[in-house]
Amino acid sequence: MSKIDTIIFDLGGVLIDWNPEYVFLDVFHGNREKMQWFFDNICTNDWNENQDAGYPMAKATEERVALFPEYEKEIRMFYGRWVEMLGDAITGTVNILKHFVESSDYKVVALTNWSAETFPIALERFEFLHWFEGIIVSGEEKTRKPFDEIYNLTLERFNIKAKNSIFIDDNLRNIEAANNLGINGIRFESPEQLILELKTFNIHL
């Protein structure tokens, strides 16, 4: 096994709790079935990821309203109340990040699917985002995970060798894409599970 010298963190779902349920469960009066139908058919994950790849949120909203005018109010809430979907830091993972940042043995960067329009809000709210050597924000690069382009960009920009790096993400699709390029991956489930998985790479926290 190659010696690991770089840790690449995803942000949402790993270091930061983000969940549209924080807004829409209330909007749909606690009816999870109706809320899930809305996410599956109106403001879908694919639609939101398009904005993560740089598509303007205002334009995306107007287009969606034109398609589903009966849901105009709810559609406008998706980005109109986006700040309310942003939860707290995931403290256990922030502590793991701190360990790596304070160690002289590792380069620590982030790779996130995040709209360039909303990322400044996170930068202002979470001080630990300023600990990274650098952050690749999909919305700024006009591409996103799981496309090869954004992984290759991360490797090139920060002079990372794939085999010497670990990528931590909560989305299996994104881990598999990284693995296909020779990047080691850990699918994040909890800080405790991450600590255990890191041991398989001879990293002991």
Secondary structure, 3 states (H helix, E strand, C coil): CCCCCEEEECCECCCEEECCHHHHHHHCCCCHHHHHHHHHHCCCHHHHHHHHCCCCHHHHHHHHHHHCHHHHHHHHHHHHCHHHHEEEECHHHHHHHHHHHHCCCCEEEEEECCCCCCHHHHHHHCHHHHCCCEEEEHHHHCCCCCCHHHHHHHHHHCCCCHHHEEEEECCHHHHHHHHHCCCEEEECCCHHHHHHHHHCCCCCC
